[in-house]
Amino acid sequence: MSETQRMKFLEAMAEAAKLIEFSQAALNRARAQCDGEVQDSVNLIFRRAFELKVKSEWLRYTVLGKIEDTEANGRQGSDRRVGFDRRIASMQKKILAVS
């Protein structure tokens, strides 16, 4: 990736991070106003938004060279029992360590 492409990529990822944060805030407000099956659906959407945020931060830190991209390509998959991608927890720990 050239330096120009890298800068444009990082700028776009920063914009995406802001939009994800706005979406999470809106989902929190929606979650507070509903119950039952609707709340379960909103919780699932919120969880996916959180996963997207962590993965996008991971990608940004990888491009910046702060983190090596070994964890993202591991064989560990999604844990369907709780509907959570298990890689997210380890990705988030490494992101917090370099932040």
WOVENTA-V278802 format. One record per backbone hydrogen bond with DSSP energy under -1.0 kcal/mol. NH is the residue of the N-H (numbers start at 1). CO is the residue of the C=O. E is the energy in kcal/mol with one decimal. If there is no record, write none. Layout:
nh:NH co:CO e:E
nh:NH co:CO e:E
//
This chain:
nh:6 co:2 e:-2.7
nh:7 co:3 e:-2.4
nh:8 co:4 e:-2.3
nh:9 co:5 e:-2.8
nh:10 co:6 e:-2.7
nh:11 co:7 e:-2.2
nh:12 co:8 e:-2.4
nh:13 co:9 e:-2.6
nh:14 co:10 e:-2.0
nh:15 co:11 e:-1.8
nh:16 co:12 e:-2.4
nh:17 co:13 e:-2.3
nh:18 co:14 e:-1.8
nh:19 co:15 e:-2.1
nh:20 co:16 e:-2.5
nh:21 co:17 e:-2.2
nh:22 co:18 e:-2.3
nh:23 co:19 e:-2.4
nh:24 co:20 e:-2.6
nh:25 co:21 e:-2.0
nh:26 co:22 e:-2.2
nh:27 co:23 e:-2.6
nh:28 co:24 e:-2.1
nh:29 co:25 e:-2.0
nh:30 co:26 e:-2.4
nh:31 co:27 e:-2.7
nh:32 co:28 e:-1.7
nh:40 co:36 e:-1.8
nh:41 co:37 e:-2.2
nh:42 co:38 e:-2.4
nh:43 co:39 e:-2.7
nh:44 co:40 e:-2.0
nh:45 co:41 e:-2.2
nh:46 co:42 e:-2.7
nh:47 co:43 e:-2.4
nh:48 co:44 e:-2.3
nh:49 co:45 e:-2.2
nh:50 co:46 e:-2.2
nh:51 co:47 e:-2.4
nh:52 co:48 e:-2.5
nh:53 co:49 e:-2.2
nh:54 co:50 e:-2.4
nh:55 co:51 e:-2.7
nh:56 co:52 e:-2.4
nh:57 co:53 e:-2.3
nh:58 co:54 e:-2.6
nh:59 co:55 e:-2.3
nh:60 co:56 e:-2.2
nh:61 co:57 e:-2.7
nh:62 co:58 e:-2.2
nh:63 co:59 e:-2.3
nh:64 co:60 e:-2.1
nh:66 co:61 e:-2.2
nh:67 co:61 e:-1.0
nh:70 co:68 e:-1.5
nh:74 co:71 e:-1.5
nh:79 co:84 e:-2.1
nh:84 co:79 e:-1.8
nh:88 co:85 e:-1.7
nh:91 co:87 e:-2.5
nh:92 co:88 e:-3.0
nh:93 co:89 e:-1.9
nh:94 co:90 e:-1.9
nh:95 co:91 e:-2.3
nh:96 co:92 e:-2.6
nh:97 co:93 e:-1.6
nh:98 co:94 e:-1.3
nh:99 co:95 e:-1.3
//
